[in-house]
Amino acid sequence: MKPLAVAMLTLPASSYCEAEWYEWSAFHLKLFICFKKSGGIMVRHRKRKTDMWLFSENDMRAAVDLVSKGMSLRQAAAKNVNFGTLFRYVKKKAKANEGSEILMCPKYNSRRIFTNEQEVALVSYLVQCAKMCYRLNTVETRRLAFEIVQHNGLEIPLCWLEKKMA
């Protein structure tokens, strides 16, 4: 394959258009060679390399309940839950009061600012603005989100207050 690419680059071109075509085709031929060397497989869906955050709240609650009833951590962790994560949630439940409800879901849910309803309302407003040809860029959208948070009195990180935007 490589000699073919060299041959295409050295072919004489009678006009500018042909020279441009040879340059373009040689570039794509090099891409094709690299594609073949890499195995020739383009993936549509990437395989996960880790099992991080692949548990549901119900699985975690069930595993924590099993540990509180006397089952060992390792045996309970065999129920589709990571051992280290289960250990962290068991400690969290032991520290919490009896009546208090603790979240048994990944960390990204505990740091959310907007509820699902508020997020859907913001998205629908942005789509409506775009349909009326009044598109907001990213900075304006972040400022709008900050104003909504201030109006609703939600808790926000300190960096939002410093920058006056999300």
DAFENRA-V919623 format. One line per field, one symbol per residue. ss: DSSP state (H for helix, E for strand, L for the rest). Layout:
ss = ???
This chain:
ss = LHHHHHHHHHLLLLLHHHHHHHHHHHHHHHHHHHHHHLLLLLLLLLLLLLLLLLLLHHHHHHHHHHHHLLLLHHHHHLLLLLHHHHHHHHHHHHHLLLLLLLLLLLHHHHLLLLLHHHHHHHHHHHHHHHHLLLLLLHHHHHHHHHHHHHHHLLLLLHHHHHHLLL
